[in-house]
């Protein structure tokens, strides 16, 4: 059990305010005013004084006409950032530092140590709040500047802090690699050595960690972190007395330093708590936790164990303290108090998320919060089973649901809401900045993919521009949230009665999974029932899923041993606990389950070799998918009578990657739908973006790749490959996107958020309904399935049912061989989107109604005349 700060590196870069006078610039009335206000504030810094200073300088924001004005503005903002950090107002401190850096960069200012006064402390605060991608970017910015000026001390500082960012990401090899570069410059630097020892400790190399920590103490006996590392190594080896001795030595050094900050003390207390927990001294732990809350939260009363919700702040140390409180309540058999502590921790995590402008940061933090969510669900499930009280099961479902694709859901809600205000300058500026940010991300990524041939200076230039653009976007989002508060309401708890009412209307059974590190849960909800199940033997479960997914790696694996496949398909059906009686299923997968085509599962084992005769779930149940129950609940299907299609068919003729049957696919769609069909040389990305907003359905028949950890998923147009992150800046309002290409639903798996796939990219662009593939599809059979799908759509059959019947039509076709009726050929495409009713009868009654209305209009005068 480890909660404390043994494994948390201390941000060591000190902030030097520097000389607030301007040496190379002539002062103006504006700059003079700014410096005078700063001098007045600095005489007696306080919260109220900082607020006053902020209001005073705000009046000069639009009067920065000269370099002297702009530099004075930078210096005042740096000072405000420093003092707000001292007052523990980290979000506000970030705001001022970011303002200073953005101004300094965009105005091309000089004659000020922007590294020491702005970028170093800003990078450190990013680390403290857990915004590690921003921390990495900021530190690399000033490391690059330091290298250009050959400033060795700042290079060492940059290397030290960059290693902290890598360490906190869990990338210990990368941290150790850069630390070695620093030690080559300065072999006895205690900060570099301490960080090296910490990375060895967390990577499990306790001998090296201990050896280096002792070396640090030999150089400087006052190094607190070195003693904490020694305590941690002793604790790992169950040497409890040694661990306690070392941690008390660290405290002794801490007390000697009169300038020790409150946060440094809290980090020591968290480390000390690790020792206390190892000896189950919960009373002493509680005492230390109260001291931590008192230090962090001015409104906290020591008369209560837990802080009040209204006193919470966005702080990772507070989050650690609450996690420890959860653990204590669990160990002391107080599950309801543990739930209360959990709820506070989730609230702090939500406050932290608001501080993160970049999606990458939010996904990392969400992954960490998912571990907390899993423990929370474990606890609720236990209470649910013990008390037989459904409310705890519902609470567990709501927790699982909050963890489902939160950022895609947020993007969909945001884009749908803001589309109503597209002429609003705030909205247009937000869209412009978002597109600009995506453009820089793409340029940086594509340059990095060149490997050793990448232009480092160009990457740095784009990275800095990306950094300042993200700062501007963050400010714009803050204004948008103020103008449109509904943007922040997407995380409300889902109502089970409301959900069941919609399920009844749609004649649907919902199955939602939560795929944790230790346990896997299934929630089954119908119009009149709610059930939560824990899937036993998770290791076996994970193993069988991985084996089943590999059956679709290529076309021959299933047909090579049909008997073995059918056995596994029936086995997985039982393991997944899928209801047999449901005619319509809505699956909300999680983890590896995103890659399972549920329709291919068999209701029972069979000795038949004929795929047409097998009891696939497809035969008995219409299956569709969603990213979350909340998205399903929000859905409001459009009744579009005359849909038009944008078809994109690059074909790639006369190349090794030619899609010859793509032309047949285009012709079959054009038989049923009008629209724009761009083929061959016309199928460029620019042409796609010009036409995309004009059509209800977008169909892309092309090549795509799922990517890997270093290269994101991509989709190919005639002229270029488009990376998934490029789609994030796109605004689409199509009713349906059909991705008739390989692996468009596959990508790097992010906990809770799902695969970072091309399909997700189109969701993020604002498209509610998407049909995409789970593996490398066959060109010829895909054309057949798509022909059947569009024929069904043309007959007013709902999207989910249209693809369901298209697969059945393929499986039942007489002219297709048994080998090509393998699920590999017909099951690749899965539909994520709204569940609609069959509206062909509605259209019929609509037409009958129109005819009757016309007849009444025509016959009414004659009827009235006869009455006379």
C-alpha positions in Angstrom: 0.0 0.0 0.0 1.7 3.2 -1.1 0.0 6.6 -1.0 2.7 9.0 0.0 5.4 11.1 -1.6 8.4 8.8 -1.5 7.8 8.5 -5.2 6.9 12.1 -5.9 9.8 14.2 -6.9 10.0 17.7 -5.5 9.9 20.5 -8.1 13.3 22.1 -7.4 13.4 25.0 -9.8 13.4 28.2 -7.6 11.7 31.3 -8.8 13.7 34.5 -9.0 11.6 37.6 -9.5 14.5 39.4 -11.1 14.8 43.1 -11.4 11.5 44.7 -12.2 13.1 47.7 -13.8 13.5 48.1 -17.5 17.1 48.5 -18.6 16.9 48.6 -22.4 13.5 50.2 -22.8 12.3 53.8 -22.3 9.5 53.9 -19.8 6.1 55.3 -20.9 3.0 56.4 -18.9 1.5 52.9 -19.2 4.7 51.1 -18.1 5.2 53.6 -15.3 1.7 53.0 -14.0 2.2 49.2 -14.1 5.5 49.3 -12.2 4.1 51.8 -9.6 1.1 49.5 -8.9 3.5 46.5 -8.6 5.7 48.3 -6.2 2.8 49.3 -4.1 1.5 45.7 -4.0 5.0 44.3 -3.2 5.4 46.3 -0.1 2.7 44.2 1.6 1.6 41.2 -0.6 -1.8 39.8 0.3 -4.8 38.1 -1.4 -6.8 41.3 -1.3 -3.8 43.2 -2.6 -3.3 40.8 -5.5 -7.0 41.2 -6.4 -6.6 45.0 -6.3 -3.5 44.8 -8.5 -5.3 42.6 -11.0 -8.1 45.0 -11.3 -5.8 48.0 -11.6 -3.6 46.5 -14.4 -6.7 45.2 -16.3 -7.5 48.7 -17.4 -4.1 48.9 -19.3 -4.5 45.6 -21.2 -5.4 47.4 -24.4 -2.9 50.2 -24.0 0.3 48.2 -24.5 1.6 50.1 -27.5 5.3 50.0 -27.0 7.9 47.3 -26.1 8.3 49.0 -22.7 4.5 48.7 -22.0 4.5 45.0 -23.1 7.5 44.1 -21.0 6.0 45.9 -17.9 2.9 43.8 -18.5 4.9 40.6 -18.6 6.8 41.5 -15.4 3.6 42.4 -13.5 1.9 39.1 -14.6 5.0 37.1 -13.6 4.8 38.6 -10.1 1.1 38.0 -9.8 1.8 34.4 -10.9 4.5 34.1 -8.2 2.4 35.4 -5.4 -0.8 33.5 -6.3 1.3 30.4 -6.2 2.6 31.4 -2.8 -1.0 31.9 -1.7 -1.8 28.3 -3.1 -4.0 29.7 -5.8 -2.5 27.5 -8.5 -5.1 27.9 -11.2 -4.9 31.7 -10.9 -1.1 31.5 -10.8 -1.1 29.5 -14.1 -3.4 32.1 -15.7 -0.9 34.9 -15.0 2.2 33.0 -15.9 0.6 31.9 -19.2 -0.4 35.5 -20.0 3.1 36.6 -19.4 4.6 33.9 -21.6 2.1 34.4 -24.4 2.8 38.1 -24.5 6.6 37.7 -24.3 6.6 35.2 -27.2 4.1 36.9 -29.5 5.6 40.4 -29.0 9.2 39.0 -29.4 10.4 40.7 -26.3 13.9 40.6 -24.8 15.8 42.0 -21.8 14.1 39.8 -19.3 14.9 36.4 -17.9 11.7 34.7 -19.0 13.0 31.2 -18.1 13.7 32.0 -14.4 10.8 34.3 -13.8 8.0 32.5 -15.8 8.7 29.2 -17.6 10.4 27.4 -14.7 7.7 28.1 -12.1 5.0 27.6 -14.7 6.4 24.1 -15.6 6.6 23.3 -11.9 2.9 24.2 -11.3 1.9 22.1 -14.3 3.7 19.2 -12.7 2.0 19.8 -9.3 -1.5 19.8 -10.8 -0.7 16.8 -13.0 -0.9 18.5 -16.4 2.2 16.6 -17.6 1.9 17.2 -21.4 1.8 20.9 -20.7 4.7 20.6 -18.2 6.8 18.7 -20.8 6.1 21.3 -23.5 6.9 24.3 -21.2 10.1 22.7 -19.9 11.2 21.8 -23.4 10.6 25.4 -24.4 13.0 26.8 -21.8 15.4 24.0 -22.2 15.7 24.9 -25.9 16.2 28.5 -25.0 18.8 27.6 -22.4 20.7 25.5 -25.0 20.6 28.3 -27.5 22.2 30.7 -25.0 24.5 27.9 -23.6 23.3 28.6 -20.1 24.5 25.5 -18.2 22.7 26.1 -15.0 19.3 26.5 -16.7 20.1 23.4 -18.9 20.6 21.4 -15.7 17.4 22.8 -14.2 15.5 22.0 -17.4 16.8 18.4 -17.5 15.9 18.0 -13.8 12.3 19.2 -14.2 11.8 17.3 -17.5 12.8 14.1 -15.8 10.1 14.9 -13.2 7.5 15.1 -15.9 8.6 11.8 -17.5 8.7 10.2 -14.0 5.2 11.3 -13.2 4.1 9.9 -16.6 5.5 6.5 -15.5 8.1 6.7 -18.2 11.1 5.8 -16.0 13.5 4.7 -18.9 13.0 8.1 -20.6 13.6 9.9 -17.3 16.7 8.0 -16.6 18.0 8.6 -20.1 17.7 12.4 -19.9 19.1 12.4 -16.3 22.2 10.6 -17.6 22.7 13.5 -20.0 22.6 15.9 -17.1 25.0 13.9 -15.0 27.4 13.9 -17.9 27.5 17.7 -17.5 27.4 17.8 -13.7 28.1 14.4 -12.1 27.6 15.5 -8.4 24.4 17.5 -8.9 22.3 16.4 -6.0 19.0 17.2 -7.7 19.9 15.0 -10.7 21.1 12.2 -8.5 18.0 12.3 -6.3 15.7 12.2 -9.3 17.8 9.3 -10.7 17.4 7.4 -7.4 13.6 8.0 -7.4 13.3 6.6 -10.9 15.3 3.5 -9.9 13.0 3.1 -6.9 9.8 3.3 -8.9 11.1 0.9 -11.5 11.9 -1.6 -8.8 15.7 -1.4 -8.7 15.9 -0.8 -4.9 19.7 -1.5 -4.7 20.6 1.2 -7.2 18.1 3.6 -5.6 19.6 3.0 -2.1 23.2 3.4 -3.4 22.5 6.7 -5.2 20.5 8.1 -2.3 23.4 7.4 0.1 25.7 9.1 -2.4 23.4 12.2 -2.3 23.6 12.3 1.5 27.4 11.9 1.4 27.5 15.0 -0.8 24.9 16.9 1.2 23.5 15.5 4.5 20.6 18.0 4.3 18.9 16.4 1.3 15.4 15.5 2.6 14.3 13.6 -0.5 17.3 11.2 -0.2 16.2 10.1 3.3 12.7 9.6 2.0 14.0 7.4 -0.8 16.0 5.3 1.8 12.8 5.0 3.8 10.9 3.9 0.8 13.4 1.2 -0.1 13.4 0.0 3.6 9.6 -0.1 3.5 9.6 -2.2 0.3 11.8 -4.7 2.0 9.6 -4.7 5.1 12.3 -3.1 7.2 9.8 -1.0 9.1 12.1 0.3 11.9 14.7 1.4 9.3 12.0 3.1 7.3 10.8 5.0 10.3 14.4 6.0 11.2 15.0 7.4 7.8 11.7 9.3 7.6 12.4 10.9 11.0 15.8 11.9 9.8 14.1 13.6 6.8 11.8 15.4 9.3 14.8 16.5 11.3 16.3 18.1 8.2 13.0 19.6 7.3 12.7 21.4 10.7 16.2 22.9 10.3 15.1 24.8 7.3 13.1 27.9 8.4 12.0 28.5 4.7 10.3 25.1 4.3 7.0 25.5 2.5 3.7 24.1 3.6 3.6 21.8 0.5 7.0 20.4 1.3 5.8 19.6 4.8 2.7 18.0 3.4 4.7 15.8 1.1 6.8 14.7 4.1 3.6 13.9 6.0 2.3 11.8 3.1 5.5 9.9 3.1 5.3 9.4 6.9 1.7 8.2 6.5 3.1 5.3 4.4 5.1 4.2 7.5 2.1 4.5 9.7 -0.1 2.6 7.3 2.4 -0.3 7.3 1.9 -0.6 11.0 -1.9 0.0 10.9 -1.6 3.1 13.1 -4.8 4.6 11.7 -5.4 7.0 14.6 -2.0 8.7 13.9 -2.8 8.7 10.2 -6.1 10.5 10.9 -4.2 13.1 12.9 -1.8 13.8 10.0 -4.6 13.9 7.5 -6.4 16.6 9.6 -3.2 18.6 9.6 -2.9 18.3 5.8 -6.5 19.4 5.3 -5.9 22.4 7.6 -2.9 23.4 5.6 -4.6 23.1 2.2 -8.1 24.2 3.0 -8.6 27.5 4.9 -12.2 26.7 5.7 -11.6 23.2 7.0 -12.6 22.5 10.6 -10.5 19.9 12.6 -13.7 18.9 14.4 -14.6 16.8 11.4 -12.7 14.0 9.7 -13.5 14.8 6.1 -13.6 18.3 4.6 -16.8 19.8 3.3 -17.5 19.7 -0.4 -17.6 23.5 -0.6 -14.1 23.8 0.8 -12.5 21.6 -1.9 -9.9 22.9 -4.3 -8.1 21.5 -7.4 -5.0 20.0 -5.7 -3.3 16.7 -6.3 -2.0 16.5 -2.7 -5.6 16.9 -1.5 -6.6 14.1 -3.8 -3.9 11.8 -2.3 -5.1 12.6 1.2 -8.7 11.7 0.3 -7.5 8.4 -1.3 -5.8 7.6 2.0 -9.0 8.4 3.9 -10.9 6.0 1.6 -8.3 3.3 2.4 -8.6 3.8 6.2 -12.4 3.6 6.1 -12.2 0.4 4.1 -9.7 -1.1 6.5 -11.8 -0.1 9.5 -15.0 -1.5 8.0 -16.7 1.9 7.4 -17.9 1.5 3.8 -20.4 4.3 3.9 -17.8 6.8 5.1 -15.4 5.4 2.4 -18.1 6.2 -0.2 -18.3 9.8 1.2 -14.5 10.1 0.9 -14.7 8.7 -2.6 -17.3 11.3 -3.6 -15.1 14.1 -2.4 -12.1 12.7 -4.3 -14.2 12.6 -7.5 -15.1 16.2 -7.0 -11.5 17.2 -6.6 -10.6 15.3 -9.8 -13.4 17.1 -11.7 -12.0 20.5 -10.5 -8.5 19.4 -11.7 -9.9 18.4 -15.1 -11.2 21.9 -15.7 -7.6 23.1 -15.5 -6.5 20.9 -18.4 -6.9 22.4 -21.8 -5.3 19.6 -23.8 -7.1 16.4 -24.5 -4.0 14.3 -24.0 -3.6 15.5 -20.4 -7.3 14.8 -19.7 -7.1 11.3 -21.1 -4.0 10.5 -18.9 -5.8 11.9 -15.8 -9.0 10.1 -16.6 -7.1 6.8 -16.8 -5.8 7.4 -13.3 -9.2 8.3 -12.1 -10.6 5.0 -13.6 -8.5 3.1 -11.0 -10.3 5.1 -8.3 -13.6 4.4 -10.0 -12.9 0.6 -10.1 -12.3 0.5 -6.3 -15.5 2.6 -5.8 -17.5 0.2 -7.8 -16.0 -2.8 -6.0 -17.1 -1.3 -2.7 -20.6 -0.4 -3.9 -21.0 -3.9 -5.4 -20.1 -5.5 -2.0 -22.7 -3.3 -0.2 -25.2 -4.0 -2.9 -24.8 -7.8 -2.4 -24.8 -7.5 1.4 -27.7 -5.1 1.9 -29.7 -6.3 -1.2 -30.3 -2.6 -1.8 -30.6 -1.6 -5.5 -29.6 2.0 -4.9 -26.0 0.9 -4.4 -26.0 -1.0 -7.7 -27.4 2.0 -9.4 -24.7 4.2 -7.8 -22.1 1.7 -9.2 -23.7 2.0 -12.7 -23.7 5.8 -12.5 -20.0 5.7 -11.5 -19.2 3.4 -14.5 -21.2 5.6 -16.7 -19.4 8.8 -15.7 -16.2 7.1 -16.8 -17.5 6.3 -20.3 -15.9 8.4 -23.1 -16.3 11.6 -21.2 -14.3 13.7 -23.6 -16.1 12.5 -26.8 -19.4 13.1 -25.0 -18.3 16.5 -24.0 -17.3 17.3 -27.6 -20.6 16.1 -29.0 -22.6 18.1 -26.5 -20.4 21.2 -27.0 -20.5 21.1 -30.8 -24.3 20.5 -30.8 -24.9 23.3 -28.4 -22.5 25.8 -30.0 -23.8 25.1 -33.5 -26.8 27.1 -32.5 -24.6 30.1 -31.9 -22.2 29.8 -34.9 -22.4 33.5 -35.6 -21.3 34.3 -32.0 -17.7 35.7 -32.1 -16.8 33.6 -29.0 -17.8 30.4 -30.9 -16.1 31.4 -34.1 -12.9 32.3 -32.3 -13.0 29.1 -30.3 -13.3 27.1 -33.6 -10.5 29.1 -35.2 -8.1 28.5 -32.2 -9.1 24.8 -32.1 -8.3 24.4 -35.8 -5.0 26.2 -35.3 -4.1 24.0 -32.4 -4.9 20.9 -34.4 -2.8 22.2 -37.3 0.3 22.6 -35.0 -0.2 19.2 -33.4 -0.3 17.7 -36.9 2.8 19.5 -38.1 4.7 18.5 -34.9 3.6 14.9 -35.1 4.4 14.5 -38.8 7.8 16.0 -38.4 8.6 13.7 -35.4 7.6 10.7 -37.5 10.6 11.4 -39.7 12.8 10.0 -37.0 16.4 11.0 -37.2 15.6 13.2 -40.2 13.3 15.5 -38.2 14.0 19.2 -38.0 14.4 19.8 -34.3 14.4 23.6 -34.6 11.2 23.5 -36.6 9.5 21.2 -34.1 10.5 23.6 -31.3 9.1 26.6 -33.2 5.8 24.8 -33.8 5.7 23.5 -30.2 6.0 27.1 -28.9 3.3 28.3 -31.2 1.1 25.3 -30.1 1.8 26.2 -26.5 0.7 29.9 -26.8 -2.3 28.8 -28.9 -3.4 26.4 -26.2 -3.1 29.2 -23.7 -5.4 31.4 -25.9 -7.9 28.5 -26.3 -8.0 27.9 -22.6 -9.0 31.6 -22.1 -11.6 31.4 -24.8 -13.1 28.2 -23.3 -13.4 30.0 -19.9 -15.4 32.7 -21.6 -17.6 30.2 -23.4 -18.3 28.3 -20.2 -19.3 31.6 -18.6 -21.5 32.5 -21.5 -23.0 29.0 -22.0 -23.0 27.2 -18.6 -24.7 24.1 -20.2 -21.4 23.2 -21.6 -20.3 22.0 -18.1 -23.4 19.9 -17.4 -22.6 16.8 -19.4 -21.6 14.8 -16.3 -24.9 14.7 -14.5 -25.9 11.4 -13.0 -28.0 9.3 -15.4 -31.6 8.6 -14.3 -32.5 4.9 -14.3 -36.3 5.5 -14.6 -35.7 7.9 -17.6 -33.4 5.4 -19.1 -35.9 2.5 -18.7 -38.6 4.6 -20.2 -36.6 5.1 -23.4 -35.6 1.4 -23.4 -39.3 0.5 -23.3 -40.1 2.8 -26.1 -37.2 1.3 -28.2 -37.9 -2.3 -27.2 -34.2 -2.6 -26.3 -32.1 -4.2 -23.6 -29.0 -2.3 -22.6 -25.8 -4.0 -21.5 -23.0 -1.9 -20.2 -19.6 -3.2 -19.2 -16.9 -1.8 -16.9 -13.5 -3.4 -17.7 -11.2 -2.8 -14.7 -7.7 -3.9 -13.8 -8.9 -6.4 -11.2 -12.6 -6.9 -11.9 -15.1 -6.7 -14.7 -18.7 -5.7 -14.2 -21.8 -6.0 -16.4 -24.9 -3.9 -16.0 -28.1 -5.2 -17.7 -31.0 -2.8 -17.8 -34.4 -3.4 -19.4 -37.7 -1.5 -19.3 -38.5 -3.0 -15.9 -35.3 -4.5 -14.4 -31.8 -3.5 -13.3 -29.1 -6.0 -12.7 -25.4 -5.8 -11.9 -23.1 -8.8 -12.3 -19.5 -9.3 -11.5 -17.7 -11.5 -14.1 -15.6 -14.1 -12.2 -12.1 -15.1 -13.1 -11.0 -11.9 -14.9 -7.7 -13.3 -16.0 -9.4 -16.1 -17.8 -11.9 -13.6 -19.2 -9.1 -11.4 -20.6 -7.4 -14.4 -22.1 -10.4 -15.7 -23.9 -11.2 -12.2 -25.3 -7.7 -11.7 -26.7 -7.8 -15.2 -28.3 -11.2 -14.4 -29.8 -10.1 -11.1 -31.3 -7.1 -12.8 -33.0 -9.5 -15.0 -35.0 -10.1 -11.9 -37.1 -6.5 -11.1 -37.8 -6.8 -12.5 -41.3 -9.3 -14.4 -43.4 -7.9 -17.9 -43.0 -7.7 -18.3 -39.2 -11.4 -19.1 -38.7 -11.7 -21.4 -41.8 -8.5 -23.2 -40.9 -10.2 -24.7 -37.8 -14.0 -24.0 -37.8 -14.6 -26.3 -34.9 -12.2 -24.6 -32.6 -13.7 -21.2 -33.6 -17.3 -22.2 -32.9 -16.3 -23.6 -29.5 -14.7 -20.3 -28.5 -17.6 -18.3 -29.9 -20.1 -20.2 -27.8 -17.7 -20.1 -24.7 -17.4 -16.3 -25.0 -21.1 -15.9 -25.3 -21.6 -17.6 -22.0 -18.8 -15.7 -20.3 -20.2 -12.4 -21.4 -23.5 -13.3 -19.8 -25.6 -12.1 -22.8 -29.4 -12.5 -22.4 -30.8 -15.0 -24.9 -34.4 -13.6 -25.0 -33.6 -10.1 -26.2 -34.7 -9.1 -29.7 -32.7 -5.9 -29.7 -29.5 -5.3 -27.7 -27.6 -2.1 -27.2 -24.0 -2.9 -26.1 -21.8 -0.4 -24.4 -18.4 -2.0 -24.3 -15.3 -1.2 -22.4 -11.6 -2.1 -22.6 -10.8 -5.0 -24.9 -14.6 -5.5 -25.5 -14.5 -2.6 -28.0 -12.8 -5.1 -30.4 -15.4 -7.9 -30.1 -18.1 -8.2 -32.8 -20.9 -9.5 -30.6 -23.0 -10.6 -33.5 -20.5 -13.4 -34.2 -21.0 -15.1 -30.9 -22.8 -18.4 -30.9 -25.7 -19.2 -28.6 -24.6 -22.8 -28.5 -21.8 -25.1 -29.7 -22.3 -26.8 -33.0 -20.7 -29.6 -35.0 -21.8 -28.0 -38.3 -19.2 -26.6 -40.7 -21.8 -24.6 -42.5 -21.7 -20.9 -41.4 -25.3 -20.3 -42.6 -26.6 -22.9 -40.2 -24.9 -21.6 -37.1 -26.7 -20.0 -34.2 -25.0 -16.6 -34.4 -26.4 -13.9 -32.1 -27.0 -12.1 -35.4 -29.8 -14.6 -36.1 -31.8 -13.9 -33.0 -30.9 -10.4 -32.0 -30.4 -7.0 -33.6 -27.2 -5.6 -32.0 -26.0 -2.0 -32.0 -23.4 -0.2 -29.9 -22.9 3.0 -28.1 -20.1 4.8 -26.3 -22.3 5.5 -23.2 -25.8 5.2 -21.9 -26.0 9.0 -21.5 -25.4 9.4 -25.2 -28.1 6.9 -26.0 -30.4 8.8 -23.6 -29.7 12.1 -25.3 -30.3 10.7 -28.8 -33.2 12.1 -30.8 -33.3 10.4 -34.2 -33.8 12.7 -37.2 -36.6 11.7 -39.6 -34.9 12.8 -42.8 -36.9 11.7 -45.8 -34.6 12.6 -48.7 -31.0 11.9 -47.5 -28.1 12.8 -49.7 -24.7 11.2 -49.7 -21.2 12.4 -50.0 -19.2 9.5 -51.3 -15.4 9.5 -51.3 -13.7 6.9 -53.4 -10.0 7.4 -54.1 -9.7 3.9 -55.7 -5.9 4.2 -56.0 -6.0 2.6 -59.4 -2.8 1.1 -60.9 -1.1 0.9 -57.4 -0.5 -2.0 -55.0 -3.2 -0.6 -52.8 -5.9 -0.4 -55.5 -9.5 -0.8 -54.3 -11.0 -2.1 -57.5 -14.4 -3.1 -55.9 -14.7 0.4 -54.5 -16.1 1.6 -57.9 -18.8 -1.1 -57.6 -19.6 0.2 -54.1 -20.0 3.8 -55.5 -22.3 2.6 -58.2 -24.5 0.6 -55.9 -24.9 3.6 -53.5 -25.8 5.9 -56.4 -28.6 3.5 -57.4 -30.4 4.4 -54.1 -29.2 7.9 -53.1 -28.4 11.2 -54.8 -25.4 13.4 -53.7 -21.8 14.1 -54.6 -19.6 11.2 -55.4 -15.9 12.1 -55.8 -13.7 9.5 -57.2 -10.0 9.0 -58.0 -8.1 12.3 -58.4 -11.1 14.2 -57.2 -11.2 12.4 -53.8 -8.9 14.9 -52.0 -9.2 16.0 -48.4 -9.9 19.6 -49.4 -12.7 18.5 -51.7 -14.1 16.4 -48.9 -14.1 19.3 -46.4 -15.8 21.5 -49.0 -18.7 19.1 -49.5 -19.0 17.4 -46.1 -21.4 19.9 -44.5 -23.8 19.6 -47.4 -24.9 16.0 -46.9 -26.7 13.8 -44.4 -24.5 10.7 -45.0 -20.8 10.7 -45.5 -19.3 7.5 -47.0 -15.6 7.0 -47.2 -14.3 4.0 -49.1 -10.6 4.0 -48.7 -7.6 2.8 -46.7 -7.1 3.4 -43.0 -4.6 2.3 -40.3 -5.2 1.8 -36.6 -1.7 3.3 -35.8 0.3 2.4 -32.7 1.7 4.2 -29.5 3.9 6.5 -31.5 1.8 7.0 -34.7 -2.0 7.8 -34.4 -4.7 6.2 -36.4 -5.1 7.6 -39.9 -7.4 7.6 -43.0 -6.2 8.0 -46.6 -7.5 10.5 -49.1 -6.2 10.6 -52.7 -3.7 13.3 -51.9 -2.8 12.8 -48.2 -3.1 10.7 -45.0 -5.2 12.4 -42.4 -4.3 11.7 -38.8 -7.1 11.2 -36.3 -6.3 14.3 -34.3 -6.8 16.4 -37.5 -10.5 15.4 -37.3 -10.8 16.9 -33.9 -10.8 20.4 -35.3 -13.4 19.6 -37.9 -17.1 20.7 -37.5 -19.5 18.1 -39.1 -23.2 17.8 -38.8 -23.9 14.7 -40.9 -26.5 12.2 -39.6 -24.3 9.3 -40.4 -20.7 8.6 -41.3 -19.8 5.2 -43.0 -16.1 4.3 -42.8 -15.8 1.6 -45.4 -12.1 1.1 -44.7 -9.8 -1.1 -42.6 -9.6 -0.8 -38.8 -11.5 2.5 -38.6 -12.8 1.5 -35.2 -9.4 0.4 -33.9 -6.7 2.5 -32.2 -4.6 2.9 -29.1 -6.9 2.0 -26.2 -7.4 4.8 -23.6 -8.9 3.7 -20.3 -12.6 4.7 -20.2 -12.3 6.8 -23.4 -12.1 3.8 -25.7 -9.9 3.3 -28.9 -8.3 6.5 -30.2 -9.6 5.5 -33.7 -10.7 7.2 -36.8 -14.3 6.4 -35.8 -13.7 8.3 -32.5 -12.3 11.2 -34.6 -15.6 11.6 -36.5 -17.5 11.3 -33.2 -15.3 14.1 -31.8 -16.0 16.1 -35.0 -19.7 16.1 -34.1 -21.2 13.0 -35.8 -23.6 11.1 -33.6 -23.9 7.9 -35.7 -21.0 6.0 -37.2 -20.5 2.7 -39.0 -16.9 1.5 -38.8 -14.7 -1.6 -39.1 -12.8 -3.6 -36.5 -10.3 -5.3 -38.7 -8.7 -5.3 -42.2 -11.7 -5.7 -44.4 -12.0 -7.5 -47.7 -12.6 -5.1 -50.7 -15.0 -7.4 -52.6 -17.2 -8.6 -49.7 -17.3 -5.0 -48.2 -18.8 -3.8 -51.4 -21.6 -6.5 -51.1 -22.4 -5.7 -47.5 -22.5 -2.0 -48.3 -24.8 -2.5 -51.2 -27.2 -4.4 -49.0 -26.9 -1.7 -46.3 -27.8 1.2 -48.6 -30.6 -0.8 -50.2 -32.1 -1.2 -46.7 -31.6 2.5 -45.8 -33.4 3.5 -49.0 -36.4 1.4 -47.9 -36.6 3.6 -44.8 -35.1 0.9 -42.5 -33.3 2.4 -39.5 -29.5 2.4 -39.5 -28.9 -0.3 -36.9 -31.5 -2.6 -38.5 -30.2 -1.8 -42.0 -26.7 -3.1 -41.2 -28.2 -6.0 -39.3 -30.2 -7.1 -42.3 -27.3 -6.5 -44.7 -25.2 -9.0 -42.7 -28.1 -11.5 -42.7 -28.6 -11.0 -46.5 -24.9 -11.7 -47.0 -25.0 -14.8 -44.8 -28.1 -16.2 -46.6 -27.0 -15.4 -50.2 -26.9 -18.4 -52.4 -24.1 -17.2 -54.7 -21.5 -16.8 -51.9 -19.4 -19.8 -50.9 -19.4 -21.2 -47.4 -15.7 -20.1 -46.9 -16.7 -16.5 -47.7 -19.6 -16.7 -45.2 -17.1 -16.8 -42.4 -17.8 -14.0 -39.9 -14.5 -12.4 -41.0 -16.2 -11.3 -44.2 -19.6 -10.0 -42.9 -19.0 -9.0 -39.2 -16.3 -6.3 -39.5 -18.7 -3.3 -39.5 -20.3 -2.3 -36.3 -22.8 0.5 -35.8 -22.4 3.0 -32.9 -25.3 5.4 -32.7 -29.0 6.1 -32.0 -31.6 3.3 -31.8 -34.4 4.2 -34.2 -37.9 2.9 -34.8 -38.8 1.5 -38.1 -40.5 4.4 -39.8 -41.6 3.0 -43.1 -45.1 2.6 -41.7 -45.0 6.1 -40.4 -44.2 7.4 -43.9 -47.1 5.3 -45.2 -49.6 6.9 -42.8 -48.0 10.3 -43.5 -48.7 9.8 -47.2 -52.2 8.5 -46.5 -52.9 11.5 -44.3 -51.8 13.9 -47.1 -54.1 12.2 -49.6 -57.0 12.3 -47.2 -56.4 16.0 -46.5 -56.3 16.8 -50.2 -59.6 14.8 -50.7 -61.3 16.7 -47.9 -60.2 20.1 -49.4 -61.5 19.0 -52.8 -64.8 17.5 -51.6 -65.7 19.9 -48.9 -67.1 22.7 -51.2 -69.4 20.2 -52.9 -70.5 18.8 -49.5 -71.3 22.3 -48.3 -73.1 23.2 -51.5 -75.3 20.1 -51.2 -76.1 21.0 -47.6 -77.6 24.2 -49.0 
